[in-house]
Amino acid sequence: MVPFQNSSTSITLRNNHFLHCFCQKPDGSYECSQIDLNDCLGNNNGKFVWGGDNFANNASQIHLSIEGEAGVPYLHAQLNDRKGSVQSASVNLGECIRNEAGALEYGAC
């Protein structure tokens, strides 16, 4: 799977859980797309988990950063654990989000 950031521009996070960008389509044009990360990311005891849901419900300081020369999109947050403590967590969104013909999609990773 090719990470979505390799064929997308203007990658941003909106309302703490909507990943938004312009995805390149097969014809070379770009389409505005977004995906609700609450539908595919969860919180498992203070760690991000793919295939979960509603991570933002018990998170704070949620932010997106584009890192390194490859422009890897990382989601960072403070996530609550089972003991009521807060853990720093990060996840590479390019691991499981792909650009499917101009639309962001979650794929099993």
C-alpha positions, -999 to 999 in steps of 0.1 A, spaced: 0 0 0 14 34 -10 10 60 18 -16 86 10 8 115 16 28 105 -15 -1 116 -37 -18 143 -16 -13 179 -7 -25 204 20 -28 177 47 -45 191 77 -65 180 108 -99 195 114 -119 193 146 -93 171 162 -103 139 142 -110 147 106 -80 142 83 -84 165 53 -63 169 21 -64 171 -17 -58 136 -32 -45 131 -67 -68 112 -89 -57 88 -117 -62 115 -143 -37 138 -124 -63 162 -111 -69 167 -73 -100 160 -53 -108 174 -18 -112 145 6 -115 138 43 -118 108 66 -130 107 102 -102 92 121 -126 84 149 -140 56 126 -106 38 124 -85 48 154 -91 39 190 -73 43 223 -61 11 240 -48 19 275 -31 51 264 -19 39 229 -34 44 195 -48 13 179 -59 9 143 -93 -8 138 -106 9 170 -128 39 172 -135 72 190 -99 79 201 -108 116 203 -134 110 231 -107 105 257 -78 125 242 -63 160 246 -37 181 229 -45 164 196 -24 177 167 -10 166 133 26 171 123 42 165 89 77 151 98 110 145 80 120 148 44 94 122 34 66 143 49 52 116 71 19 126 87 19 118 125 -10 122 148 0 131 183 -22 132 214 -24 128 251 -45 96 257 -61 85 289 -51 50 302 -71 26 324 -55 40 355 -67 75 348 -32 87 338 -23 105 306 1 90 281 18 107 251 9 88 220 18 91 183 7 72 151 19 74 115 -13 80 96 4 68 64 5 33 78 -32 26 72 -47 55 53 -45 54 15 -55 75 -15 -80 55 -35 -86 72 -68 -88 107 -51 -105 97 -18 -90 89 16 -97 54 28 -88 33 58 -73 0 49 -62 -29 71 -26 -26 80 
